[in-house]
Amino acid sequence: MSARHAWLRFVVGGPALPHDLAVDPDPWREGLRRMHARWYDGVAPPSVAAVFVLQWLLQVPAHAAAHAAAAGPVRAVLDGLTFSLAPSLVPDTVRLAGLVADPRELPARLDAAEADFRAVATPLAQGYRSPVRLGPHVRAALVDDMWAAARREAEAAAGMLRPGGVPRASCCLIYALPGCVECAGCPRLRRTPSP
């Protein structure tokens, strides 16, 4: 799994890592907000850090589930996930409590992995404490987007890349930082057709 992932390293078993999915997001967000303030001349809207931390938190189970299914024939046990953060405050290592055999074909394993992910991610997103308003649509869209990206990366790692990008339903708000623009899949870039 690790050899095929762009930035995460996965380990199975062993000692727990410093953070779990119930991590207090306040220190993480504040660290990221301070980092943004250093990088962007003191400008650090709290909304950017709030969305980034929720995205990264959701990526932990999304990528663990999708990449385990793609590496197969297994599925990840998402209960008991722990992770560590790189100096950039992005998750860098994920510890899985275990893997379970799943001899089905990759599409079926990925569908089951999605169900496993959503069972963890939906309540996680709904319960995420944020200093700024993140409505139910934003939270649900982040769950959808983090799964779509993780599945696409896992399929690419398994040699099954589907053509075309993945448009997002949620916005990471990076455009709010000085000198930054919307990312390519941003819903803010989609125009409604003129009558």
Phi, psi and chi 1 to 4 in degrees:
 res  aa     phi    psi   chi1   chi2   chi3   chi4
   1 MET       -  -46.9  -71.1  170.3   55.7      -
   2 SER   -63.8  -38.8  -61.2      -      -      -
   3 ALA   -63.8  -23.8      -      -      -      -
   4 ARG  -101.6    1.5  -66.0 -179.7  171.0 -172.2
   5 HIS  -103.8  142.2 -160.9  -77.7      -      -
   6 ALA   -68.8  -35.3      -      -      -      -
   7 TRP  -140.3  -15.5   75.2   91.4      -      -
   8 LEU   -96.3  145.0  -75.9  173.4      -      -
   9 ARG  -112.1  135.1 -174.1  171.7   74.1   88.0
  10 PHE  -112.0  137.8  -61.2   96.4      -      -
  11 VAL  -129.3  150.2  -64.9      -      -      -
  12 VAL  -115.4  124.5  178.9      -      -      -
  13 GLY    75.1 -169.6      -      -      -      -
  14 GLY    84.2 -174.3      -      -      -      -
  15 PRO   -66.4  149.0   18.4  -24.6      -      -
  16 ALA   -63.6  148.9      -      -      -      -
  17 LEU   -88.6  170.4  -64.8  173.9      -      -
  18 PRO   -63.2  -24.7  -14.0   20.7      -      -
  19 HIS  -124.2  149.4  -52.5  -73.1      -      -
  20 ASP  -126.3 -177.7   61.3   25.6      -      -
  21 LEU   -69.2  -12.7  -63.2  179.5      -      -
  22 ALA   -95.3   17.8      -      -      -      -
  23 VAL   -54.7  143.3   63.2      -      -      -
  24 ASP   -70.1  114.3  177.4   -1.3      -      -
  25 PRO   -75.4  -14.6   27.7  -32.7      -      -
  26 ASP   -59.6  -53.0  -66.0  -21.0      -      -
  27 PRO   -63.4  -36.5  -17.7   26.4      -      -
  28 TRP   -63.1  -49.3 -169.3   -0.7      -      -
  29 ARG   -62.5  -43.4  -88.7 -166.6  -48.9  -97.9
  30 GLU   -64.7  -39.8 -178.5   53.8   25.0      -
  31 GLY   -61.5  -41.9      -      -      -      -
  32 LEU   -68.2  -40.1 -176.0   59.1      -      -
  33 ARG   -61.7  -42.3 -167.7 -159.0   60.7   72.9
  34 ARG   -63.9  -40.1  -76.8 -166.1  -47.8  -90.7
  35 MET   -62.8  -45.5 -169.0  177.5  -67.2      -
  36 HIS   -59.7  -41.1  -75.5  164.9      -      -
  37 ALA   -61.4  -37.9      -      -      -      -
  38 ARG   -67.7  -41.6  -76.9 -166.0  -48.2  -86.5
  39 TRP   -75.3  -28.7  -66.4  -13.2      -      -
  40 TYR  -121.1   46.3  -63.1  100.5      -      -
  41 ASP    50.8   45.0  -65.0  -32.8      -      -
  42 GLY    83.4   -5.5      -      -      -      -
  43 VAL   -91.7  120.7  177.4      -      -      -
  44 ALA  -151.4   78.7      -      -      -      -
  45 PRO   -57.9  130.3  -18.5   28.5      -      -
  46 PRO   -62.2  -22.4   17.9  -26.2      -      -
  47 SER   -65.2  -34.5   56.1      -      -      -
  48 VAL   -65.3  -49.5  179.0      -      -      -
  49 ALA   -62.5  -38.3      -      -      -      -
  50 ALA   -61.1  -45.3      -      -      -      -
  51 VAL   -72.6  -41.1  172.6      -      -      -
  52 PHE   -58.9  -46.1  -90.3   53.3      -      -
  53 VAL   -64.2  -41.1  166.7      -      -      -
  54 LEU   -64.5  -42.0  179.4   52.7      -      -
  55 GLN   -57.2  -50.1  -76.0 -176.0  143.1      -
  56 TRP   -64.0  -38.3  -67.0  -19.7      -      -
  57 LEU   -63.2  -41.6 -169.5   56.1      -      -
  58 LEU   -71.2  -29.1  -67.7  169.6      -      -
  59 GLN   -64.7  -30.2  -75.8  176.2  -16.3      -
  60 VAL   -58.2  -57.7  169.2      -      -      -
  61 PRO   -72.1  -29.6   23.9  -32.2      -      -
  62 ALA   -63.7  -50.1      -      -      -      -
  63 HIS   -72.8  -34.2  -73.4  -93.6      -      -
  64 ALA   -61.7  -47.1      -      -      -      -
  65 ALA   -66.7  -48.9      -      -      -      -
  66 ALA   -66.2  -43.6      -      -      -      -
  67 HIS   -74.4  -31.5  -79.7  -92.5      -      -
  68 ALA   -65.1  -44.4      -      -      -      -
  69 ALA   -62.7  -39.8      -      -      -      -
  70 ALA   -70.1  -35.1      -      -      -      -
  71 ALA   -72.8  -33.1      -      -      -      -
  72 GLY    26.9  174.8      -      -      -      -
  73 PRO   -85.7   70.3   32.3  -30.9      -      -
  74 VAL  -138.6  168.8  -63.9      -      -      -
  75 ARG  -130.1  150.4  -75.4 -172.9   13.2 -128.1
  76 ALA   -79.9  142.8      -      -      -      -
  77 VAL   -85.1  114.0  174.3      -      -      -
  78 LEU   -87.4  -17.0  -61.5 -177.1      -      -
  79 ASP   -68.5  136.2  -69.1  -23.6      -      -
  80 GLY    81.7   12.6      -      -      -      -
  81 LEU   -61.6  137.5  -80.2  179.7      -      -
  82 THR  -131.2  160.5   59.1      -      -      -
  83 PHE  -152.4  163.0   60.7   96.9      -      -
  84 SER  -119.7  163.2   60.1      -      -      -
  85 LEU  -112.9  140.3  -60.5  175.5      -      -
  86 ALA   -73.5  167.4      -      -      -      -
  87 PRO   -56.5  -24.9  -27.8   36.0      -      -
  88 SER   -79.2    0.5   62.0      -      -      -
  89 LEU    72.8   12.4  -59.6 -179.1      -      -
  90 VAL   -89.5  137.9  175.9      -      -      -
  91 PRO   -54.8  137.2  -27.9   36.9      -      -
  92 ASP  -123.4  -28.6   62.1   -5.9      -      -
  93 THR  -133.7  134.8  -57.0      -      -      -
  94 VAL  -120.0  128.3  175.9      -      -      -
  95 ARG  -102.3  121.6  179.7 -162.5  153.5  -86.9
  96 LEU   -94.0  140.0  -60.7  157.7      -      -
  97 ALA   -69.7  -26.6      -      -      -      -
  98 GLY   176.7  175.9      -      -      -      -
  99 LEU  -127.0  146.4  -61.6  168.0      -      -
 100 VAL  -119.4  143.6  -66.5      -      -      -
 101 ALA   -62.9  138.6      -      -      -      -
 102 ASP  -148.7   93.6 -171.4  -18.8      -      -
 103 PRO   -79.0    1.7   28.6  -33.4      -      -
 104 ARG   -67.0  167.1  -66.1  176.4  -69.0  175.4
 105 GLU   -65.4  159.7  -65.3  -63.0  -40.8      -
 106 LEU   -53.4  -48.3  176.7   58.1      -      -
 107 PRO   -57.2  -39.7  -26.7   36.6      -      -
 108 ALA   -68.9  -39.3      -      -      -      -
 109 ARG   -63.8  -41.5  -74.7 -164.7  -47.2  -90.3
 110 LEU   -65.9  -38.6  -76.8  167.0      -      -
 111 ASP   -62.8  -42.5  -70.7  -14.9      -      -
 112 ALA   -66.6  -38.9      -      -      -      -
 113 ALA   -63.8  -37.2      -      -      -      -
 114 GLU   -63.2  -44.1  178.8  177.6    2.3      -
 115 ALA   -61.1  -42.1      -      -      -      -
 116 ASP   -61.0  -46.3  -64.8  -16.4      -      -
 117 PHE   -59.9  -49.8  163.5   71.7      -      -
 118 ARG   -63.4  -32.6  -72.8 -176.9 -177.5  -78.9
 119 ALA   -63.3  -30.5      -      -      -      -
 120 VAL   -90.8  -44.1  168.8      -      -      -
 121 ALA   -74.2  -37.4      -      -      -      -
 122 THR   -61.6  -51.8  -60.5      -      -      -
 123 PRO   -66.5  -30.7   12.8  -20.0      -      -
 124 LEU   -62.3  -48.0 -179.9   62.7      -      -
 125 ALA   -66.6  -41.1      -      -      -      -
 126 GLN   -64.9  -34.9  -70.5  170.2  -14.1      -
 127 GLY   -92.6   -2.0      -      -      -      -
 128 TYR   -62.4  122.2  176.3   74.6      -      -
 129 ARG   -78.2  130.5  -74.5 -169.1  -23.2  -90.6
 130 SER  -135.3  141.0  174.4      -      -      -
 131 PRO   -76.5  -10.4   28.9  -34.0      -      -
 132 VAL  -123.9  160.0  -63.1      -      -      -
 133 ARG   -70.5  123.7 -175.1  178.5 -173.9  -73.0
 134 LEU  -122.9  102.4  -63.1  176.8      -      -
 135 GLY   -68.7  170.9      -      -      -      -
 136 PRO   -61.5  -34.0    4.4   -8.6      -      -
 137 HIS   -65.2  -44.6  168.2   76.5      -      -
 138 VAL   -61.2  -44.8  170.0      -      -      -
 139 ARG   -64.0  -45.1  -67.5  166.9 -172.8  -97.6
 140 ALA   -66.2  -39.3      -      -      -      -
 141 ALA   -65.7  -36.5      -      -      -      -
 142 LEU   -64.4  -39.6  -78.2  165.3      -      -
 143 VAL   -60.6  -49.0  169.7      -      -      -
 144 ASP   -59.2  -47.4  -67.4  -17.0      -      -
 145 ASP   -66.2  -40.8  -71.9  -16.6      -      -
 146 MET   -67.5  -34.8  -65.6  -51.5  101.0      -
 147 TRP   -68.9  -46.3  175.5 -105.1      -      -
 148 ALA   -58.0  -43.1      -      -      -      -
 149 ALA   -67.2  -43.4      -      -      -      -
 150 ALA   -64.3  -43.0      -      -      -      -
 151 ARG   -64.6  -42.5 -178.4  171.7 -179.3  145.7
 152 ARG   -61.5  -45.1 -178.4  170.8  170.5   75.8
 153 GLU   -63.7  -41.0  -74.5 -173.7   29.0      -
 154 ALA   -65.9  -41.8      -      -      -      -
 155 GLU   -63.8  -39.4  -72.3  173.8  -27.1      -
 156 ALA   -62.9  -42.5      -      -      -      -
 157 ALA   -63.2  -29.9      -      -      -      -
 158 ALA   -89.7    5.7      -      -      -      -
 159 GLY    78.8   20.3      -      -      -      -
 160 MET  -117.5   36.1  -62.0  179.7   56.4      -
 161 LEU   -62.3  128.7 -177.4   62.3      -      -
 162 ARG   -89.6  140.1  -67.6  175.5  -70.0  174.0
 163 PRO   -67.4  153.7   20.1  -26.3      -      -
 164 GLY    94.7  153.8      -      -      -      -
 165 GLY   -80.9  175.1      -      -      -      -
 166 VAL  -113.9  104.8  177.7      -      -      -
 167 PRO   -67.0  146.5   20.5  -26.2      -      -
 168 ARG   -95.1  150.9  -70.2  179.0   56.1  121.9
 169 ALA   -97.0  -16.7      -      -      -      -
 170 SER  -114.9  158.4   65.0      -      -      -
 171 CYS  -113.1  133.8  178.8      -      -      -
 172 CYS   -83.0   -7.7   69.4      -      -      -
 173 LEU    69.6   14.1  -53.9  177.9      -      -
 174 ILE   -59.8  -26.5 -162.9  165.7      -      -
 175 TYR   -60.1  -18.4   70.6   88.2      -      -
 176 ALA   -75.5  -11.7      -      -      -      -
 177 LEU   -87.5  141.6  -64.7  170.3      -      -
 178 PRO   -56.1  132.5  -23.3   32.5      -      -
 179 GLY    81.1   -2.1      -      -      -      -
 180 CYS   -99.8  154.3  -65.4      -      -      -
 181 VAL  -127.3  171.2  -62.5      -      -      -
 182 GLU   -59.9  146.8  -64.1   90.5  -16.3      -
 183 CYS   -75.6  164.7   48.6      -      -      -
 184 ALA   -57.7  -35.2      -      -      -      -
 185 GLY   -92.8    8.0      -      -      -      -
 186 CYS   -61.4  134.9 -175.4      -      -      -
 187 PRO   -65.8  -20.2   20.2  -28.6      -      -
 188 ARG   -66.8  -21.2  -66.4  173.4   54.1   84.5
 189 LEU   -86.1  -15.1  -64.2  177.2      -      -
 190 ARG   -76.5  127.0  -71.5 -165.2  -74.3  -77.3
 191 ARG   -98.2  143.0  -53.8  -75.6 -176.3 -120.8
 192 THR   -78.3  140.4   54.9      -      -      -
 193 PRO   -63.2  140.5    1.4    0.3      -      -
 194 SER   -78.8  147.6   42.5      -      -      -
 195 PRO   -67.8      -    7.9   -9.0      -      -
